[in-house]
Amino acid sequence: MRNLSSLISFSAFFMTIGCGQVNTPKSRGEIVFGDSASIVTENDPRYLSNNVTDFVPQKPIVAEQAAAETTVAIDTPKPAAEKPLAEPITNTPPSPVKGNGLQAPFEHLNITINDVKGRTPKNIDWNKAKGASFTLEQGELSGKSLTISGANVTKVQQRYQTVVLLKTADGKAFKLSALPVSNSEWKPLKGNKGKYLISGIGSSDLRYDERFSPNALRNAAQRLARANRMSKKEEEKMIKSLRTVRNGRQAPLSIALQSVVWKITATVPSGKTIERELRIDINR
């Protein structure tokens, strides 16, 4: 009990000392109006500094001005100079000979066969072509004339192709395509003043120099029967008619004209020698 009383007294002593050492705020004195020491003037640099960045308003940019400043200059291409028109081609085919017939107007050389008609590809360039092929549509070639103009003709040659035909019991004639085609030799044609008579291609003049065996003939007839959808009876009758046949002129076979070719050699005004070929096919 005595010790407790001493402890309380000792604690109270220290609390009294601690409270006495607390610093009381000192008075800075009263503000006196008109005292220059307490007035901030514009000449005092300590109070004129500014830590905040000044805001400077920007002037609005006009749309037209912005567009003008960002416009990029683009070079306008100059129109290409017009090219002069190409000069007209002077090497035009000679004027076709007047008349009703087949015409081949080659450059420097015009060929006409009167009283016959034929067709040829529409895209043929007569200024560049050295040959042309027609399919005969109307008329006979034998006995007609080749009329040639536009150049000095020095030679005209002719050759032809022949095939074998088979005549059936009902009178129809069919080409035996499985048998070979025969080609004649080149032969000259006689002419005068640009006209050359087509000869040597009549029925009695035609030659067929290819040989074929009885088996080849039989096979060709069988292929013909299948291609034309003949009955078995018709096929057997046709093959029976060929048992003794040994050449293309023995019935029921015959020789027919397949095509004719003419080769024309001529000299043009410049002195150059040219060759042109005309072919006419007979559609069978």
C-alpha positions in Angstrom: 0.0 0.0 0.0 2.8 2.3 0.8 4.6 1.4 -2.4 1.4 2.1 -4.5 1.1 5.5 -3.0 4.7 6.3 -3.9 4.2 5.1 -7.5 1.2 7.4 -8.0 3.1 10.4 -6.6 6.0 9.7 -8.8 3.8 9.5 -12.0 2.0 12.8 -11.1 5.3 14.5 -10.8 6.4 13.6 -14.3 3.1 14.5 -15.9 3.4 18.0 -14.4 6.9 18.5 -15.9 5.7 17.2 -19.4 2.8 19.6 -19.5 5.0 22.5 -18.6 7.3 22.0 -21.6 4.5 22.1 -24.4 5.2 25.0 -26.8 2.4 27.5 -26.9 2.0 29.2 -30.2 3.5 32.7 -30.1 1.5 35.6 -31.4 2.8 37.2 -34.5 1.2 40.4 -33.8 -1.8 42.2 -35.2 -2.1 43.2 -38.8 -1.7 47.0 -39.1 -3.4 48.5 -42.1 -1.1 50.7 -44.1 2.0 48.9 -42.9 4.2 48.4 -46.0 5.9 45.4 -44.4 2.7 43.3 -44.7 1.6 44.5 -48.1 2.3 42.6 -51.3 3.3 44.9 -54.1 3.9 44.4 -57.8 7.6 45.1 -57.3 8.2 42.2 -54.9 9.5 39.3 -57.1 9.0 36.7 -54.4 5.2 36.9 -54.8 5.1 37.5 -58.5 6.2 34.0 -59.5 3.6 31.6 -60.9 3.9 27.8 -60.8 0.9 27.2 -63.1 1.5 27.1 -66.8 -0.4 30.0 -68.5 -3.2 29.0 -70.8 -3.0 30.6 -74.2 -6.2 30.3 -76.2 -5.7 29.1 -79.8 -7.4 30.8 -82.7 -9.9 28.5 -84.5 -8.6 27.1 -87.8 -11.0 27.8 -90.7 -11.9 24.6 -92.7 -10.9 26.2 -96.0 -7.6 27.3 -94.6 -6.8 23.8 -93.2 -7.7 22.3 -96.5 -5.5 24.7 -98.3 -2.6 23.9 -96.0 -2.9 20.1 -96.4 -3.5 20.1 -100.1 -0.9 18.1 -102.0 0.0 19.3 -105.4 -0.7 16.6 -108.0 0.8 16.7 -111.4 -1.8 16.5 -114.1 -0.7 14.1 -116.9 -0.5 15.8 -120.2 -2.6 14.2 -123.0 -0.5 12.0 -125.2 0.2 13.4 -128.6 -2.0 11.9 -131.3 -0.2 9.4 -133.5 -0.5 10.0 -137.2 -2.8 7.5 -139.0 -1.0 4.6 -140.6 -0.5 5.0 -144.3 -2.9 3.0 -146.4 -1.7 -0.4 -147.7 -0.6 0.0 -151.3 -0.3 -3.8 -152.0 -4.0 -4.4 -152.5 -5.3 -7.4 -154.4 -6.1 -6.8 -158.0 -9.6 -6.0 -158.9 -11.6 -9.2 -159.4 -12.5 -10.1 -162.9 -16.2 -9.4 -163.6 -18.3 -12.5 -164.1 -20.3 -15.2 -162.4 -17.9 -17.6 -160.9 -15.4 -18.6 -158.2 -12.7 -16.0 -157.5 -9.4 -16.0 -155.6 -8.1 -12.4 -155.4 -4.5 -13.0 -154.2 -2.1 -10.1 -154.0 -0.7 -9.4 -157.5 -2.7 -12.3 -158.9 -6.4 -12.8 -159.4 -7.8 -16.2 -160.4 -11.4 -16.8 -161.7 -13.3 -19.9 -162.8 -16.5 -18.9 -164.4 -19.9 -20.7 -164.0 -18.9 -22.5 -160.8 -19.6 -21.7 -157.1 -17.6 -22.5 -154.0 -17.1 -21.5 -150.4 -13.9 -20.7 -148.6 -13.1 -19.6 -145.0 -14.2 -16.0 -144.4 -11.1 -15.0 -142.4 -8.6 -15.5 -145.3 -6.2 -12.6 -145.8 -5.7 -12.3 -149.5 -2.8 -9.9 -149.1 -0.8 -12.5 -147.2 -2.2 -15.8 -148.4 -0.1 -18.0 -150.8 -2.8 -20.6 -151.2 -6.6 -21.0 -150.8 -9.0 -23.9 -150.6 -12.6 -23.9 -151.8 -15.4 -26.5 -151.5 -17.3 -26.9 -154.7 -21.0 -26.1 -154.3 -22.2 -25.8 -157.9 -21.0 -26.6 -161.4 -18.4 -28.9 -163.0 -14.7 -28.1 -163.3 -13.8 -30.2 -166.4 -14.0 -28.1 -169.5 -13.9 -24.7 -167.7 -11.0 -22.2 -167.8 -8.8 -20.6 -165.3 -8.7 -16.8 -166.0 -5.6 -15.3 -164.4 -4.8 -11.5 -164.3 -2.6 -9.1 -162.4 0.8 -10.6 -163.2 2.9 -12.1 -166.0 2.0 -15.9 -165.8 4.9 -18.1 -166.7 3.6 -21.6 -165.8 0.3 -23.2 -164.7 0.4 -26.8 -163.3 -2.4 -29.1 -162.3 -2.8 -32.3 -160.2 -5.8 -34.1 -158.7 -6.8 -36.7 -156.1 -9.2 -39.6 -156.7 -11.1 -42.0 -154.4 -13.1 -45.2 -154.8 -16.9 -45.2 -154.8 -19.1 -48.2 -154.1 -22.6 -48.3 -155.7 -25.2 -50.2 -153.7 -28.2 -52.2 -155.1 -30.5 -49.3 -154.5 -28.4 -47.0 -156.7 -26.6 -45.0 -154.0 -22.9 -44.3 -154.3 -20.7 -44.2 -151.2 -17.0 -43.3 -150.8 -14.9 -46.1 -149.3 -13.0 -43.9 -146.9 -11.0 -46.8 -145.6 -9.2 -47.2 -148.9 -6.2 -44.9 -149.7 -6.5 -41.7 -151.8 -4.6 -41.6 -155.1 -2.6 -38.5 -156.1 -1.7 -37.7 -159.7 1.5 -36.1 -161.0 1.8 -32.4 -161.7 1.0 -31.7 -165.4 1.1 -28.3 -167.2 -2.0 -26.6 -168.5 -2.0 -24.9 -171.9 -3.3 -21.4 -172.1 -3.3 -18.1 -174.0 -3.8 -14.5 -172.9 -4.5 -15.4 -169.3 -6.9 -18.2 -170.0 -6.0 -21.9 -169.2 -8.3 -24.8 -170.1 -9.0 -27.2 -167.3 -8.6 -30.7 -168.8 -7.6 -34.2 -167.8 -10.1 -34.5 -165.0 -13.1 -36.0 -166.8 -14.5 -39.3 -165.7 -12.6 -41.3 -168.4 -9.3 -39.4 -167.7 -9.1 -40.1 -163.9 -6.5 -42.5 -162.6 -6.4 -44.5 -159.4 -3.0 -46.0 -158.9 -3.4 -47.3 -155.4 -3.6 -51.0 -154.9 -5.8 -52.8 -152.4 -6.3 -56.4 -151.4 -9.7 -58.3 -151.3 -9.5 -58.2 -147.5 -8.9 -54.5 -147.4 -11.9 -54.0 -149.8 -14.1 -56.2 -147.6 -13.1 -54.3 -144.4 -13.8 -51.0 -146.1 -17.3 -52.2 -147.1 -18.0 -53.4 -143.5 -17.0 -50.0 -142.1 -19.2 -48.3 -144.6 -22.2 -50.5 -143.6 -21.7 -49.7 -139.9 -21.3 -46.0 -140.5 -24.6 -45.9 -142.5 -26.4 -48.3 -140.1 -27.2 -50.8 -142.9 -29.1 -53.9 -142.0 -27.3 -57.2 -141.7 -29.0 -58.4 -144.9 -27.9 -55.2 -146.9 -24.3 -55.6 -145.6 -24.1 -59.3 -146.6 -25.5 -58.5 -150.1 -23.0 -55.7 -150.6 -20.0 -57.8 -149.5 -21.2 -60.6 -151.8 -21.1 -58.2 -154.8 -17.4 -57.5 -154.1 -16.1 -61.1 -154.2 -14.6 -60.9 -157.7 -13.6 -57.2 -157.6 -9.9 -56.6 -158.1 -9.6 -52.9 -159.1 -11.3 -49.6 -158.6 -13.0 -49.6 -162.1 -14.7 -52.9 -161.7 -18.4 -52.8 -160.9 -19.9 -52.0 -158.4 -16.8 -49.8 -157.8 -15.9 -46.6 -159.7 -13.3 -43.8 -159.5 -14.3 -40.3 -158.5 -12.6 -36.9 -158.3 -11.8 -35.8 -154.8 -10.0 -32.5 -155.3 -8.0 -30.5 -157.9 -5.0 -28.2 -157.2 -3.5 -25.6 -159.5 -0.1 -24.1 -159.0 0.5 -20.7 -160.8 4.0 -19.3 -161.2 4.1 -15.6 -162.2 6.3 -12.6 -162.3 5.1 -9.3 -160.7 6.0 -5.8 -162.0 8.9 -5.6 -159.5 10.5 -8.6 -161.2 9.9 -11.0 -158.3 8.7 -14.5 -159.1 5.7 -15.7 -157.0 3.8 -19.0 -156.7 0.1 -19.3 -155.7 -2.0 -22.4 -155.2 -5.7 -22.8 -155.6 -7.4 -26.0 -154.4 -11.1 -27.1 -154.9 -12.5 -30.0 -153.0 -15.5 -32.0 -154.2 -17.8 -32.8 -151.3 -18.8 -36.5 -151.3 
